[in-house]
C-alpha cells in the first residue's frame, strides 16, 4: 500500500499536537537567537528587496528579518500543513510592519 504525503510527513517534535511547543523547545535547547541574529547580520538586505524564507517552519527567522530590516518584503513558506495555520498570524505580522 502506497503511503500518502500526510502519512509520510513527520512533524517537528514527532507529533502535530506538540508543534505549538516547538519554538519553546528550540529556544531552550539551542542557541537559536544567536545563530539567527548572526545569519541576519551576514545577509545584506536592501529596502525594496523580496526575501523568501523557504522552509520557514513557525516563522521565527522570517519575523526576525522583518523586525530588523524595514522596507524588505519577506515571505515565509513551509510545506507543513499544520504550520500553515501559524502562517496566518505571520502574514498579519509581516503586513503590519510594511
N, C-alpha and C positions, 0 to 999 in steps of 0.2 A: 504494500500500500504506500502510495506516494504521500509524503508529508506536505501540508500546505505551508505557506510562508509563516502564518501565525504559529504553527506547531514547531517550526524550526527556530524561531526567534527566541532568544533567552534575554529577558530584560536585565538592566543593571540590578545588582543585588539578587538576581535569580528569579524573583517573583514580582509581578506587577504591583501588588499592594505595598511593596517596600520602596517603590520608585520615589514616592514622596519624601522618603528619608535619605535618598541618595546624596543630595548636596551636603547634608549634615554629616554623614559618614565620611565623605571625601574631605570635607573641611577639617575634621578632627583626625583623620588618618593619613593625610598627605600635606604637602606644603603648597597646596593648590593656589592660594592667593599670591604667594611669592613667585611661582613659575609663570602664572598667567600675567602678572604685572611685568615680569621680565620679557615675556613674549610681546606684550603690547609696546613696551619701550623699544624693542628691536624692529618692530614693524613701523614703517613711516607712513602714517595716514595723512592724507591731504583733504581738506574740506572739499566736498563735492564728489569724492570718490564713492564707489559702491564696493562694499566688502561682503563676501559670502563666508559665513562660518558653517562649513559643511560638517555634519555630524555634531551639531551643537548640543545635543542632549537636552539638559534642562535650561540651557541658555546662559550660564554664568559668565562665560567668556564674552558672549555676544553683548550682554548687558554692560560688562566692564569696558568694552570697546566704545559703546555708545556714550557711557558716562565720562570717559576721558578724552573723547575726540568729537567735539561739537562740529556739526556740518557733514559728518561722514554717514552715509546711508548704509546701515548694517542689516543684513538679513541672516537669520539663523534657520538652518534646515537640518532636519533629522528624520530618519526612517522609522523611528519608534512611534507607533500609532498612539500609544499612551502619552508619550511626551508631547504629541501634537496638542493635547488638551492644555498643556502648560504654555504652548506657543501663543495661545490667545492672549494671555497676560503679557507675554514677551512682546507681541506686536503692539499692544497698548503702551507698554513701557517705551519701546523704540519710537513710536509715533509721538508720544508725549514730549520727547526730548529733541525733536527735529525743529 
